[in-house]
């Protein structure tokens, strides 16, 4: 099915004084060339304090920038017979166990073989509401993170679930393997996150970033590694991986912030637990799923057991 797309709209709040608009946007959108950003400004897709702007305009702290990214005219959303491991399903939602390597939703450069394509085969009605590029999606996992996700099946359920995430009342648990014997055995990492000033495609701990809190507890020490039970009080981009790297215990297999590994080919992060209130009844339910085979194998190899 081909559907027209709405512009992607994002509101940015300026925290740096006396910086040119085009330079500010280049930091926020490192994937775009300066010339493309300047064209978007000229074409009226970028507003400053709800007014038209120029690339050379100097920004002040507190200025509000509205960025409207025009999408391609059409996006072809195709239902694909990709297996979906459904843990729970009712009339309002489904809870699924996403495998590593599966992108959650289509984007202009990645329009097929995503979780959304799989969901359209399972729930064709998803296209009847919400964002046409992210139908039913209320939260995301990184491509190479496995584990539990919620998908809404109607607009009222979607808003009900989004409100729980905003209120930070959803319980999320992750199993994470890090390099090193992390001490103390439990703690909280409270450090603001934002774009890395030296590499805008990465996130890092930065002064003035968005608040981010990560709790961890060591489940087990495995040779020179530690298996952690991690919960997040906030849901920032790459939060767990950045926070653990920042305190000197990088995630095993993480090619961006962590350490490469002979034991596993992707980041050892698995969303094993998810708790929230069901839209249909308000009842709190908690779901869990075990480690996938590749992460179990990594632990066995680290422990030196035969496989």
C-alpha positions in Angstrom: 0.0 0.0 0.0 1.3 3.5 -0.9 0.4 6.2 1.6 1.2 10.0 1.5 3.5 11.2 4.3 3.3 14.2 6.5 6.4 16.2 7.3 8.4 15.1 10.3 8.2 17.9 12.8 10.7 18.4 15.6 10.9 21.3 18.1 14.4 22.3 19.3 15.2 24.6 22.2 18.4 26.6 21.9 20.9 26.4 24.8 23.9 27.9 23.0 24.1 31.7 22.6 25.3 33.6 19.5 25.4 30.6 17.2 24.3 30.7 13.5 21.2 28.8 12.7 22.8 26.7 10.0 25.7 25.8 12.2 23.3 24.9 15.1 21.3 22.6 12.7 24.4 21.0 11.4 25.1 19.8 14.9 21.6 18.5 15.4 21.4 16.8 12.0 24.9 15.5 11.2 23.5 13.3 8.5 22.5 16.4 6.4 24.9 18.5 4.4 25.1 22.2 5.2 23.7 23.1 1.7 20.6 20.9 2.3 19.9 22.6 5.6 20.3 26.0 4.0 17.8 25.0 1.3 15.3 23.8 3.9 15.6 27.2 5.6 15.1 29.1 2.3 12.1 27.0 1.5 10.4 27.8 4.8 10.7 24.3 6.4 12.6 25.7 9.4 11.2 28.5 11.6 12.7 30.4 14.5 10.1 31.5 17.1 7.4 30.7 14.6 8.9 33.1 12.0 10.8 32.6 8.8 14.6 32.6 9.2 17.9 33.0 7.4 20.8 30.6 7.5 23.1 33.3 9.0 20.6 34.3 11.7 22.2 34.4 15.2 20.3 32.4 17.8 19.8 33.3 21.4 19.3 31.0 24.4 15.7 30.0 24.7 14.9 30.5 21.0 12.5 27.8 19.7 13.3 26.2 16.3 10.6 24.3 14.5 12.1 21.8 12.0 9.8 20.3 9.4 11.5 17.7 7.3 9.7 17.1 4.1 9.3 13.3 3.4 9.3 11.7 0.0 5.9 12.1 -1.7 5.0 8.4 -1.0 6.2 5.6 1.0 5.3 2.1 0.0 4.4 0.1 3.1 4.4 -3.6 2.2 3.2 -6.4 4.5 5.9 -9.0 4.7 5.8 -12.5 6.1 8.5 -11.9 8.7 7.9 -14.1 11.8 6.7 -12.1 14.9 7.2 -13.7 18.3 4.0 -12.5 20.1 4.2 -12.9 23.9 0.7 -11.4 24.6 -2.2 -10.0 22.5 -5.6 -8.5 23.1 -7.9 -6.1 21.2 -5.8 -3.1 22.1 -2.2 -4.2 21.8 0.4 -6.9 21.4 3.6 -7.5 23.3 6.3 -9.0 21.1 9.9 -10.3 21.4 11.9 -8.4 18.8 14.9 -10.2 17.5 18.3 -8.4 17.1 19.0 -7.0 13.7 15.4 -6.0 12.9 14.8 -2.2 12.4 11.6 -1.1 14.2 10.0 1.2 11.5 10.6 2.3 7.9 12.5 5.4 7.0 13.1 7.0 3.6 16.3 5.0 3.3 15.0 1.8 4.8 11.5 1.1 3.6 11.3 -2.7 3.8 12.2 -5.7 6.1 11.3 -3.8 9.3 9.2 -4.7 12.2 6.4 -2.5 10.9 6.4 -4.5 7.6 6.0 -7.7 9.7 3.3 -6.2 11.8 1.2 -5.1 8.8 1.0 -8.8 7.8 -0.1 -9.7 11.4 -2.4 -6.6 12.0 -3.5 -5.0 8.7 -5.6 -2.5 10.7 -2.5 -0.7 11.9 -2.6 1.6 8.9 -5.9 3.1 9.9 -4.5 5.4 12.6 -1.4 7.2 13.8 1.9 7.9 12.1 2.0 6.3 8.7 5.7 5.5 9.0 5.4 4.2 12.6 1.9 2.7 12.8 1.2 1.4 16.3 4.7 2.1 17.6 4.8 3.7 21.1 8.5 3.1 21.9 11.5 1.6 20.2 14.5 -0.6 20.7 17.8 -0.2 18.9 18.2 -2.3 15.8 20.7 -4.6 17.5 18.9 -4.8 20.8 16.6 -7.7 21.3 13.6 -8.1 23.6 10.1 -6.9 24.5 8.1 -4.2 22.8 4.5 -3.0 23.0 2.6 -2.2 19.8 -0.8 -0.5 20.0 -3.7 -1.7 17.7 -5.9 1.4 17.9 -5.4 5.1 18.5 -6.9 5.2 22.0 -4.7 2.4 23.2 -1.7 4.1 21.6 -2.3 7.3 23.5 -2.9 5.5 26.8 0.4 3.7 26.4 2.3 6.8 25.3 1.0 8.6 28.4 2.4 5.8 30.6 5.8 6.2 29.0 5.7 10.0 29.5 4.8 9.5 33.1 7.7 7.0 33.5 5.3 4.4 35.0 6.4 1.7 32.6 8.8 -0.8 34.2 11.6 -1.8 31.8 14.3 -4.3 32.6 17.4 -5.2 30.5 20.1 -7.8 30.8 23.4 -6.3 29.8 26.9 -7.8 29.8 29.8 -5.3 30.4 33.5 -5.7 30.3 35.0 -5.5 33.8 33.9 -6.4 37.3 31.6 -3.5 38.0 31.6 -2.2 41.6 29.7 -1.4 43.6 27.3 -4.2 42.9 24.4 -1.9 42.5 24.0 1.8 41.8 22.5 4.7 39.9 24.1 6.5 37.0 22.7 10.0 36.9 24.3 11.9 34.0 22.7 14.2 31.3 22.9 13.0 27.7 23.2 14.8 24.4 24.9 14.8 21.1 28.6 14.2 21.3 30.2 17.6 20.4 33.0 15.8 18.6 30.9 13.3 16.7 27.3 14.3 16.2 26.2 10.8 15.2 27.0 9.6 18.7 25.5 10.4 22.1 27.6 11.3 25.2 27.4 12.6 28.7 27.3 16.4 28.2 26.7 19.4 30.5 23.3 20.8 29.6 22.1 17.6 28.1 18.8 15.9 28.9 18.3 14.3 32.3 19.0 10.6 32.2 19.0 8.0 35.0 20.0 4.4 34.8 19.9 1.9 37.7 21.9 -1.3 37.6 22.5 -4.4 39.8 25.1 -7.0 39.2 23.5 -10.4 38.7 26.7 -12.3 38.3 30.4 -11.9 37.7 31.6 -14.0 34.7 35.4 -14.1 34.5 36.4 -10.5 33.6 32.8 -9.5 32.8 29.6 -8.6 34.7 26.1 -9.5 33.8 23.8 -6.7 34.9 20.1 -6.2 35.5 19.5 -2.7 34.3 16.4 -0.4 34.6 16.0 3.0 33.0 14.1 5.8 34.7 14.3 7.8 31.4 14.3 6.7 27.8 17.1 8.6 26.1 18.8 7.5 22.9 21.5 4.8 23.5 21.1 5.6 27.2 22.3 2.3 28.7 25.2 1.9 26.4 26.5 5.5 26.9 26.0 5.5 30.6 27.9 2.3 31.2 30.7 3.3 28.9 30.9 6.7 30.7 31.7 4.9 34.1 34.3 2.7 32.5 32.3 -0.6 32.0 31.5 -0.7 28.2 28.8 -3.0 26.8 30.2 -6.2 25.3 29.8 -6.3 21.5 28.8 -2.7 21.2 30.8 -1.3 18.2 29.9 2.3 18.9 30.4 2.9 22.6 31.6 -0.5 23.9 34.1 -3.2 23.1 34.2 -5.7 20.3 33.9 -9.3 21.3 34.8 -12.7 20.0 31.8 -14.1 21.8 28.9 -12.1 20.3 28.4 -10.2 17.1 26.1 -7.5 18.4 25.7 -5.5 21.6 24.8 -7.6 24.6 21.6 -5.8 25.5 18.3 -7.6 25.9 15.0 -6.1 27.0 13.8 -9.0 29.1 11.1 -7.4 31.2 8.2 -4.9 30.5 5.5 -3.9 32.9 2.6 -1.5 32.3 -1.2 -1.1 32.7 -3.5 -2.6 30.1 -5.7 -0.1 28.3 -8.7 -2.4 28.3 -8.8 -2.8 32.1 -6.2 -0.6 33.8 -4.7 -3.8 35.2 -0.9 -3.8 35.7 0.7 -6.7 33.9 4.4 -7.6 33.7 5.9 -9.7 30.9 9.3 -11.4 30.6 11.3 -13.3 28.0 14.6 -15.2 28.3 17.9 -14.4 26.6 18.0 -15.3 22.9 20.3 -18.1 21.7 23.2 -15.8 20.6 23.5 -14.2 24.1 23.2 -17.5 25.9 26.0 -18.8 23.7 28.1 -15.8 24.5 27.8 -16.5 28.3 28.7 -20.2 27.8 31.8 -19.2 25.8 32.8 -16.7 28.5 32.4 -19.3 31.2 34.5 -21.7 29.1 31.8 -24.4 28.9 31.4 -26.8 26.0 28.7 -25.9 23.5 
